[in-house]
């Protein structure tokens, strides 16, 4: 743990808490729960950590520490440091740019850092030696700015935004296509977020890390400890409040009663879970993902819910789903493998082939939802798939589209309630389970394709 010492210049340069105390005129308070965050930020500054993710309830000091004092401290240590602060809106992010600039104006001179008088805007200002801060909101322009440190502070504004698939997708695309491309070699990323939704930016970054192997140092601090906690030298017992000096336990319990279980779980406990109004309770999904596939299955089939081509991102296509299902007699379960992603028609063809060749038993037929132009896609799949070693019939599912999608997905309730569906644990499988958990509040391509597999499987009885 970092011990606060005297507030001379070398001490302030070495220890972030000393700098925070001095540059706030001794108004900033070092609460114990901030120590894991401080330790992580110290490691970022000293090159020992490149990726840090902080999840903490509102009004517990995470943004003041990370988006206000931390960038100013970095520039006092290195006046050439370039920092980008990204938030849900430019005005929100700019408040931290203004606060950081004011600290440098008032306290920077003894550290050898000053603000360039020709570049002083709160959203974009520079030091006299070329460092500085650039602030941007979700979707805004960042071209032309580089970052040695990127701070992403609450990229989602509120409950409504977090539960809009379109808004989540926009934020993710902006982050990946625009913001992350501004990182200099060896740059660090610090994400500060209240977890509104499991598919938010933090959730997607962690999911992406499973595929890339990128390591994130995750600091998750719920308002009330769910278990005994030990993070470095910070310790807390199960049931204890995070910051009793500001929010004692009885006050947090009042907030919990007022907010309701779902918003409390997300906003204060940093535990995004199935929302009230979702069709299936979260408990049904605890054992759905499985890492070991059966050796074989009976009645293997594939179903495809093709893209409708309505995505704003023309290079990626719209969401589509390819799901294979078969009956595993030893387990007395349905076994599923899936690809659920943004795909163009040629990507869907490859996804079908991939699922076909990696399923425990070779599927015997493929069902494709055919509505409007999807009829053409079904014909294209039938023509192209043999070149990928998939010599099985493609069956148009015209009757499937005559029933409302929500109602037909709900028809799986018996199998879901009895926990009769297992899904292979890979990127596509996790996306399928995520969509099932969030149904009907999110994308439903995966659940719809899964439902279609049972229609196709039923055709075995027609032979």
TORMI-400067 format. One record per residue (C-alpha): x, y, z. Coordinates in steps of 0.05 Angstrom, whole numbers, padded with zeros to 5 digits, always signed. Example, Ala and Ser with C-alpha at 12.3 -4.5 7.8 and 13.67 -1.06 7.14 Angstrom:
2
+00246-00090+00156
+00273-00021+00143
***
This chain:
463
+00000+00000+00000
+00023+00071-00015
+00034+00111+00048
+00020+00185+00046
+00082+00223+00069
+00105+00295+00067
+00080+00337+00009
+00146+00361-00021
+00154+00359-00096
+00192+00292-00100
+00139+00259-00056
+00082+00286-00098
+00116+00261-00162
+00126+00192-00131
+00059+00182-00097
-00009+00198-00128
-00044+00207-00060
+00006+00261-00040
-00007+00298-00105
-00083+00292-00097
-00079+00320-00026
-00035+00379-00044
-00069+00398-00110
-00138+00397-00076
-00116+00444-00020
-00121+00384+00027
-00195+00374+00010
-00187+00306-00023
-00195+00247+00025
-00158+00181+00020
-00213+00132+00036
-00189+00060+00044
-00230+00034-00015
-00191+00079-00062
-00125+00044-00047
-00134-00013-00099
-00148+00040-00152
-00088+00081-00131
-00043+00020-00132
-00066+00004-00203
-00057+00076-00227
+00013+00078-00197
+00029+00015-00236
+00003+00048-00300
+00046+00110-00288
+00108+00067-00275
+00098+00022-00335
+00079-00042-00297
+00006-00043-00321
-00026-00027-00389
-00099-00045-00380
-00140-00028-00319
-00216-00033-00310
-00250-00001-00250
-00323-00015-00232
-00349+00023-00172
-00416+00053-00149
-00432+00126-00164
-00408+00181-00117
-00350+00139-00090
-00293+00181-00118
-00272+00140-00179
-00276+00196-00230
-00246+00250-00186
-00185+00206-00174
-00178+00176-00244
-00203+00230-00291
-00183+00293-00253
-00121+00282-00210
-00089+00224-00247
-00080+00260-00315
-00052+00322-00280
-00004+00279-00240
+00019+00244-00303
+00036+00311-00335
+00073+00335-00274
+00115+00272-00280
+00122+00279-00355
+00100+00345-00388
+00100+00310-00457
+00046+00261-00436
-00015+00260-00481
-00081+00238-00450
-00148+00226-00483
-00209+00227-00437
-00271+00195-00469
-00340+00195-00438
-00413+00188-00457
-00416+00261-00480
-00365+00314-00497
-00391+00361-00442
-00384+00305-00391
-00313+00289-00413
-00294+00363-00419
-00308+00376-00346
-00249+00332-00330
-00206+00367-00382
-00223+00433-00350
-00209+00407-00280
-00142+00378-00301
-00122+00442-00338
-00138+00484-00276
-00095+00439-00232
-00036+00448-00280
-00047+00524-00283
-00047+00530-00208
+00002+00476-00187
+00043+00457-00248
+00099+00509-00247
+00140+00478-00190
+00138+00413-00229
+00163+00447-00293
+00098+00441-00331
+00054+00498-00357
-00006+00505-00402
+00009+00530-00473
-00027+00598-00476
-00045+00586-00549
-00083+00521-00533
-00126+00527-00470
-00196+00503-00489
-00225+00458-00435
-00238+00401-00485
-00168+00407-00516
-00108+00439-00485
-00033+00429-00490
+00027+00437-00445
+00083+00483-00467
+00124+00421-00486
+00071+00387-00529
+00034+00343-00480
-00039+00356-00462
-00110+00330-00456
-00162+00318-00510
-00234+00304-00488
-00287+00270-00531
-00356+00242-00525
-00383+00177-00553
-00387+00184-00629
-00346+00248-00633
-00284+00259-00676
-00216+00239-00649
-00175+00239-00713
-00110+00276-00706
-00099+00263-00632
-00054+00210-00603
-00055+00181-00533
-00002+00154-00486
-00058+00142-00436
-00132+00133-00454
-00183+00143-00399
-00253+00118-00415
-00299+00146-00361
-00372+00122-00362
-00382+00113-00438
-00456+00098-00425
-00499+00154-00398
-00557+00120-00363
-00604+00060-00358
-00641+00074-00423
-00577+00081-00464
-00546+00019-00433
-00607-00023-00451
-00610+00000-00523
-00575-00050-00568
-00565+00005-00620
-00532+00052-00570
-00487-00003-00542
-00466-00022-00612
-00452+00050-00631
-00409+00060-00569
-00370-00004-00583
-00358+00011-00656
-00335+00082-00639
-00288+00056-00586
-00257+00003-00631
-00256+00039-00698
-00239+00109-00673
-00214+00115-00602
-00170+00054-00596
-00134+00071-00661
-00107+00134-00628
-00063+00094-00579
+00012+00105-00585
+00058+00044-00579
+00059+00020-00507
-00001+00063-00489
-00044+00047-00428
-00120+00044-00423
-00160+00057-00360
-00235+00043-00361
-00280+00070-00307
-00352+00047-00311
-00414+00034-00272
-00438-00033-00298
-00508-00022-00326
-00508-00082-00372
-00467-00145-00382
-00459-00126-00456
-00432-00056-00441
-00363-00032-00461
-00330-00066-00401
-00366-00131-00415
-00346-00130-00488
-00273-00113-00473
-00269-00172-00425
-00302-00217-00476
-00254-00194-00529
-00196-00207-00482
-00215-00281-00480
-00201-00285-00554
-00140-00239-00557
-00107-00260-00492
-00102-00187-00471
-00097-00181-00396
-00141-00133-00357
-00131-00115-00284
-00203-00113-00261
-00221-00077-00197
-00293-00089-00179
-00317-00057-00115
-00391-00068-00099
-00426-00020-00051
-00438-00078-00002
-00386-00133-00003
-00414-00198-00032
-00356-00238-00001
-00295-00225+00041
-00249-00182-00002
-00174-00176-00004
-00143-00131-00058
-00071-00118-00042
-00072-00091+00029
-00145-00070+00024
-00192-00116+00062
-00266-00117+00073
-00313-00169+00104
-00376-00195+00070
-00434-00148+00082
-00392-00086+00097
-00404-00021+00060
-00352+00005+00011
-00345+00075+00040
-00380+00078+00108
-00353+00148+00119
-00400+00173+00064
-00450+00117+00054
-00462+00075+00117
-00497+00008+00111
-00566+00034+00131
-00562+00088+00078
-00543+00038+00025
-00601-00008+00045
-00649+00051+00036
-00621+00062-00034
-00628-00012-00049
-00702-00012-00029
-00715+00050-00069
-00680+00026-00133
-00704-00046-00136
-00662-00108-00145
-00640-00101-00218
-00616-00029-00218
-00584-00040-00150
-00547-00101-00174
-00520-00064-00235
-00509+00006-00210
-00485-00007-00139
-00462-00079-00137
-00427-00077-00206
-00461-00143-00221
-00502-00136-00286
-00552-00191-00288
-00618-00210-00320
-00666-00151-00318
-00735-00151-00290
-00780-00167-00349
-00732-00216-00381
-00768-00281-00399
-00721-00331-00365
-00690-00322-00295
-00614-00319-00290
-00611-00383-00248
-00628-00425-00310
-00562-00406-00344
-00512-00425-00290
-00493-00491-00323
-00514-00478-00395
-00444-00465-00423
-00401-00528-00426
-00328-00534-00446
-00330-00608-00465
-00372-00630-00525
-00404-00700-00528
-00373-00751-00574
-00436-00756-00616
-00508-00732-00619
-00572-00756-00651
-00615-00718-00701
-00561-00665-00716
-00586-00604-00754
-00567-00532-00769
-00612-00471-00771
-00594-00402-00798
-00625-00334-00782
-00592-00293-00838
-00574-00220-00836
-00627-00171-00859
-00572-00122-00882
-00596-00064-00839
-00531-00050-00804
-00501+00020-00807
-00433-00013-00813
-00433-00038-00884
-00366-00073-00876
-00391-00119-00822
-00463-00133-00841
-00521-00142-00793
-00527-00194-00738
-00538-00265-00762
-00538-00332-00726
-00518-00403-00745
-00537-00455-00693
-00528-00530-00695
-00568-00574-00647
-00571-00649-00633
-00597-00695-00578
-00544-00724-00531
-00574-00787-00503
-00522-00799-00447
-00532-00729-00420
-00607-00727-00435
-00595-00656-00462
-00596-00619-00527
-00526-00600-00549
-00515-00535-00587
-00458-00500-00621
-00466-00430-00650
-00437-00372-00688
-00473-00307-00672
-00441-00245-00700
-00446-00189-00751
-00438-00225-00817
-00444-00214-00891
-00473-00270-00934
-00405-00299-00950
-00388-00299-00876
-00452-00337-00861
-00432-00390-00912
-00365-00400-00878
-00398-00400-00810
-00445-00456-00832
-00386-00497-00857
-00347-00485-00793
-00405-00508-00749
-00419-00567-00795
-00347-00593-00793
-00338-00582-00718
-00404-00610-00692
-00399-00678-00656
-00441-00712-00711
-00450-00687-00782
-00515-00648-00789
-00562-00677-00841
-00600-00615-00862
-00599-00540-00857
-00660-00497-00844
-00658-00424-00866
-00710-00372-00847
-00737-00345-00913
-00772-00279-00911
-00766-00233-00972
-00695-00232-00998
-00675-00287-00950
-00704-00335-01001
-00647-00315-01047
-00597-00326-00991
-00623-00397-00981
-00612-00411-01054
-00542-00382-01050
-00524-00425-00990
-00548-00488-01027
-00504-00470-01086
-00442-00449-01047
-00439-00498-00989
-00416-00560-01028
-00351-00522-01044
-00340-00520-00968
-00352-00594-00961
-00424-00588-00937
-00465-00633-00984
-00532-00630-00948
-00599-00600-00967
-00619-00529-00949
-00691-00525-00927
-00729-00459-00931
-00769-00447-00867
-00827-00407-00894
-00877-00428-00841
-00829-00406-00786
-00838-00333-00803
-00914-00334-00799
-00912-00335-00723
-00888-00275-00683
-00814-00284-00666
-00823-00270-00592
-00878-00322-00585
-00840-00376-00622
-00777-00365-00580
-00820-00370-00517
-00842-00439-00540
-00773-00464-00516
-00795-00449-00445
-00803-00522-00426
-00733-00542-00449
-00704-00480-00417
-00739-00489-00350
-00718-00562-00346
-00646-00541-00364
-00645-00588-00424
-00602-00544-00468
-00526-00542-00465
-00483-00496-00507
-00410-00503-00526
-00369-00450-00490
-00336-00409-00545
-00347-00338-00571
-00410-00356-00610
-00438-00399-00554
-00428-00344-00503
-00463-00294-00549
-00521-00343-00557
-00528-00351-00482
-00523-00276-00472
-00580-00265-00520
-00622-00319-00486
-00610-00287-00418
-00630-00218-00444
-00690-00241-00485
-00734-00204-00503
-00695-00140-00487
-00637-00150-00535
-00617-00180-00602
-00654-00246-00612
-00620-00275-00675
-00587-00330-00635
-00650-00351-00596
-00690-00351-00660
-00640-00395-00696
-00639-00442-00637
-00715-00446-00639
-00712-00462-00713
-00665-00521-00701
-00722-00556-00664
-00768-00545-00725
-00715-00576-00770
-00702-00632-00721
-00776-00649-00721
-00771-00665-00795
-00733-00728-00779
-00800-00758-00760
-00826-00745-00831
-00778-00794-00862
***
